[in-house]
Amino acid sequence: MIWLLVGTLAIAGLAVLFVMLTDGRYFGKRLTRWVYDRLGPAIFSAQSEAERWQRLARMLQLRGDESILDVGTAVGDLPLTIATMPGFHGRVVGIDWSPRMMAAAQAEAARRGLSDRVTFQVADVREPLPFEAGEFDVVVCLGLLETLPRPGRVLRELNRVLKPRGALVLSLYRGWSAWHTALSLEWYQEHLAELGLGNLQVGPCRRNQDVVIARLERRKQAGQQATSN
């Protein structure tokens, strides 16, 4: 009986991990929201990645007055880290589709006295983002785009809210972590070029994940943009 219980718990744990790794690609929005809302805040609050975000800020060569959007921010670790960096006095916005994640992020911002410098709101990247075109200098989307069923469409929406000469930051998995994603560097090069994004820079982020930074060199008209997913 005890082995049956252990086996059941192990299967349940693997199922939850798979849902979170694929961000609901195979399970639908309702189940994924439930998993993230219940378990996400505790999982993502367990360890800060402040050192990684500081390294990313150095790669971006931030001036300090940028407007930054973090898409799929979880509990807001990246926005909170950027907002507290010496010399930074810009605007940071974090969005996530989990209300509980956003509540945890807002609570942490209030605890640190950052509520007037960092904004968090619930938003689903698979729908039109609640921002004006060309609103942000930097748009970050890590560990999310590659899990979605139509990444090309989402990429176009991220590009829409990016300012001319702005930077789009995406994740590129390598090694064993690449098994759940079909987005290669070649895929990025092709689809980013179609949107007028170029000057690609690849740098380290995590053990099995790099970041791809692309700059908006020219904004193509809607009729010029590719319609593929």
Secondary structure as the mmCIF struct_conf table of DSSP 4:
data_model
#
loop_
_struct_conf.conf_type_id
_struct_conf.id
_struct_conf.beg_label_comp_id
_struct_conf.beg_label_asym_id
_struct_conf.beg_label_seq_id
_struct_conf.end_label_comp_id
_struct_conf.end_label_asym_id
_struct_conf.end_label_seq_id
HELX_RH_AL_P HELX_RH_AL_P1 ILE A 2 THR A 22
TURN_TY1_P TURN_TY1_P1 ASP A 23 PHE A 27
HELX_RH_AL_P HELX_RH_AL_P2 LYS A 29 SER A 45
BEND BEND1 ALA A 46 GLN A 47
HELX_RH_AL_P HELX_RH_AL_P3 ALA A 50 LEU A 60
TURN_TY1_P TURN_TY1_P2 GLN A 61 GLN A 61
BEND BEND2 GLY A 64 GLY A 64
STRN STRN1 SER A 67 VAL A 71
TURN_TY1_P TURN_TY1_P3 GLY A 72 GLY A 72
TURN_TY1_P TURN_TY1_P4 ALA A 74 GLY A 76
HELX_RH_AL_P HELX_RH_AL_P4 ASP A 77 ALA A 83
TURN_TY1_P TURN_TY1_P5 THR A 84 THR A 84
BEND BEND3 MET A 85 MET A 85
TURN_TY1_P TURN_TY1_P6 PRO A 86 GLY A 87
BEND BEND4 GLY A 90 GLY A 90
STRN STRN2 ARG A 91 ASP A 96
BEND BEND5 TRP A 97 TRP A 97
HELX_RH_AL_P HELX_RH_AL_P5 PRO A 99 ARG A 111
TURN_TY1_P TURN_TY1_P7 ARG A 112 GLY A 113
TURN_TY1_P TURN_TY1_P8 SER A 115 ARG A 117
STRN STRN3 VAL A 118 VAL A 122
TURN_TY1_P TURN_TY1_P9 VAL A 125 ARG A 126
BEND BEND6 GLU A 127 GLU A 127
BEND BEND7 PRO A 130 PHE A 131
TURN_TY1_P TURN_TY1_P10 ALA A 133 GLY A 134
STRN STRN4 PHE A 136 CYS A 141
BEND BEND8 GLY A 143 LEU A 144
HELX_RH_3T_P HELX_RH_3T_P1 LEU A 145 THR A 147
BEND BEND9 LEU A 148 PRO A 149
HELX_RH_AL_P HELX_RH_AL_P6 PRO A 151 ARG A 160
TURN_TY1_P TURN_TY1_P11 VAL A 161 VAL A 161
STRN STRN5 LEU A 162 TYR A 173
HELX_RH_3T_P HELX_RH_3T_P2 GLY A 175 HIS A 180
HELX_RH_AL_P HELX_RH_AL_P7 LEU A 185 GLU A 194
TURN_TY1_P TURN_TY1_P12 LEU A 195 GLY A 196
STRN STRN6 LEU A 197 ARG A 206
TURN_TY1_P TURN_TY1_P13 ARG A 207 ASN A 208
STRN STRN7 GLN A 209 LEU A 216
HELX_LH_PP_P HELX_LH_PP_P1 ARG A 219 GLN A 221
HELX_RH_3T_P HELX_RH_3T_P3 ALA A 222 GLN A 224
BEND BEND10 GLN A 225 GLN A 225
#
